[in-house]
C-alpha cells in the first residue's frame, strides 16, 4: 500500500499544477473580455464553448488513449493547453477565444480522465476514500489559488497567459517522472436519461440544475463584478471565496445528509442559494466588500455543494454494479447544464443588467427546489441504517467515479483487483 503513495502524489501534483492554470484562465478570460467591452452574450458563448469541449473530451479520450497510451496522451493534451493559452495573446476576439476555450475544454477533460484513471489504478481498495478526499481538497485549493493570482498582476497584459502556458507544460513533469504502471484504458459506462430518471429523479434534475447555475455564476461573476464597478483584485476574491466556501461546507452538508433525507439537504441548500441570489441581485452593488465576500462565500458553500449531495442521493438507490455508470452519467448531465447555463444567464444580464445573473440563479434554484420537494411526497428516503456514508464527488471527469469507495472491486469500469487490494481489504 505504501508503494502506491509516491505515484498517487506525483499524479495529484500534476493535476494541482493543471488546476492552478485552469483556475487562472477561467477568471481571466471573462474578465479580459469584459474589460475590452465585449457584450455579455459573447462572454456567455465563450464560456459555453469550454463546457461543450469538456463534453466532447469525455467521449474522445478513451479513443486517444487506446491509440497512443496514457503518457503520450497526457503529453499531447498538455502541449495543446500550453499552445492554446498562448493563442489568447493574439488579440481579444470572441470567435477566436471561443475556439480556444473549446479546445481547452477537450484537453482538460482528457487530462483529468488520464490522471484520475491513473490514480484509480494505484489506489488500493482500502484507501480509495482517503485518496479521493486528498484529491478533492488539492483540486479545490489550487483552483481557488489560480483564481487569486489575478490579484497580483495586470489582466490586460500577456503575462498571465504565459503563466497558464507554463503551468500546462510543468504539469507533465511529475506525471512523466512517475514509475507507476500504466493503468487500464479508461472507458465510459453510461445510463440513459430514462434510466437515470427512474433511479433518482431528484438527483438528475439537481445535477442538471447545478450545471446550469454553477457554470453561469462561476464563469460570469467576473463580468458581474466589472459591471458593478469592482477592480480585478476584488473580482478574483469573489470567485475564490465561492470555491473556499464550498470546500468548507461540503463535508458538513454530507454529514447532515447521512442523518436525514438527503433531499431535505438539497432543498435547504437551494433555499440558501435563492436567498443569497436575491440579496446579491438587490443589493450587491451597494454592499461593502466584506459583506459581498460573505454573501458570495455562502452562495458557494451551498450552490457548489449540491452536486455531490445529489450524487449521494442517487447512489442510495443504485445497485453497486451500476455505481460507475450512474455517477458518470450524472456528471455528463451536469456538463449538459453547464453548456447551456452561461448562454441563458448572459442573455438575462443583457435584459436586466448585472442583477440578471443572480435573478437567473434564483429562478433555476426555485424551480429545482419545488421539483425536489414534490419528489419528497412521492417516494420515501432510504433508511439511514441502510445507506452508505456520503462521498464527496468532484465534477472533473467520468473516471473520478471509480474512486468512490462505494464501487465494489471489479465493477464495470473498475480496474481489475490486484493481490495487494485483496490483502488490504
Residue, then its C-alpha position, 0 to 999 in steps of 0.5 A: x500500500x505504501x508503494x502506491x503513495x509516491x505515484x498517487x502524489x506525483x499524479x495529484x501534483x500534476x493535476x494541482x499544477x493543471x488546476x492552478x492554470x485552469x483556475x487562472x484562465x477561467x477568471x481571466x478570460x471573462x474578465x479580459x473580455x469584459x474589460x475590452x467591452x465585449x457584450x455579455x452574450x459573447x462572454x456567455x458563448x465563450x464560456x459555453x464553448x469550454x463546457x461543450x469541449x469538456x463534453x466532447x473530451x469525455x467521449x474522445x479520450x478513451x479513443x486517444x488513449x487506446x491509440x497512443x497510451x496514457x503518457x503520450x496522451x497526457x503529453x499531447x493534451x498538455x502541449x495543446x493547453x500550453x499552445x492554446x493559452x498562448x493563442x489568447x495573446x493574439x488579440x481579444x476576439x470572441x470567435x477566436x477565444x471561443x475556439x480556444x476555450x473549446x479546445x481547452x475544454x477537450x484537453x482538460x477533460x482528457x487530462x483529468x480522465x488520464x490522471x484520475x484513471x491513473x490514480x484509480x489504478x494505484x489506489x488500493x481498495x482500502x484507501x480509495x476514500x482517503x485518496x479521493x478526499x486528498x484529491x478533492x481538497x488539492x483540486x479545490x485549493x489550487x483552483x481557488x489559488x489560480x483564481x487569486x493570482x489575478x490579484x497580483x498582476x495586470x489582466x490586460x497584459x500577456x503575462x498571465x497567459x504565459x503563466x497558464x502556458x507554463x503551468x500546462x507544460x510543468x504539469x507533465x513533469x511529475x506525471x512523466x517522472x512517475x514509475x507507476x504502471x500504466x493503468x487500464x484504458x479508461x472507458x465510459x459506462x453510461x445510463x440513459x436519461x430514462x434510466x437515470x430518471x427512474x433511479x433518482x429523479x431528484x438527483x438528475x434534475x439537481x445535477x442538471x440544475x447545478x450545471x446550469x447555475x454553477x457554470x453561469x455564476x462561476x464563469x460570469x461573476x467576473x463580468x458581474x463584478x466589472x459591471x458593478x464597478x469592482x477592480x480585478x483584485x476584488x473580482x478574483x476574491x469573489x470567485x475564490x471565496x465561492x470555491x473556499x466556501x464550498x470546500x468548507x461546507x461540503x463535508x458538513x452538508x454530507x454529514x447532515x445528509x447521512x442523518x436525514x433525507x438527503x433531499x431535505x439537504x438539497x432543498x435547504x441548500x437551494x433555499x440558501x442559494x435563492x436567498x443569497x441570489x436575491x440579496x446579491x441581485x438587490x443589493x450587491x452593488x451597494x454592499x461593502x466588500x466584506x459583506x459581498x465576500x460573505x454573501x458570495x462565500x455562502x452562495x458557494x458553500x451551498x450552490x457548489x455543494x449540491x452536486x455531490x449531495x445529489x450524487x449521494x442521493x442517487x447512489x442510495x438507490x443504485x445497485x453497486x454494479x451500476x455505481x460507475x455508470x450512474x455517477x458518470x452519467x450524472x456528471x455528463x448531465x451536469x456538463x449538459x447544464x453547464x453548456x447551456x447555463x452561461x448562454x441563458x444567464x448572459x442573455x438575462x444580464x443583457x435584459x436586466x443588467x448585472x442583477x440578471x445573473x443572480x435573478x437567473x440563479x434564483x429562478x433555476x434554484x426555485x424551480x429545482x427546489x419545488x421539483x425536489x420537494x414534490x419528489x419528497x411526497x412521492x417516494x420515501x428516503x432510504x433508511x439511514x441504517x441502510x445507506x452508505x456514508x456520503x462521498x464527496x464527488x468532484x465534477x472533473x471527469x467520468x473516471x473520478x467515479x471509480x474512486x468512490x469507495x462505494x464501487x465494489x472491486x471489479x465493477x464495470x469500469x473498475x480496474x481489475x483487483x490486484x493481490x495487494x487490494x485483496x490483502x488490504x481489504 
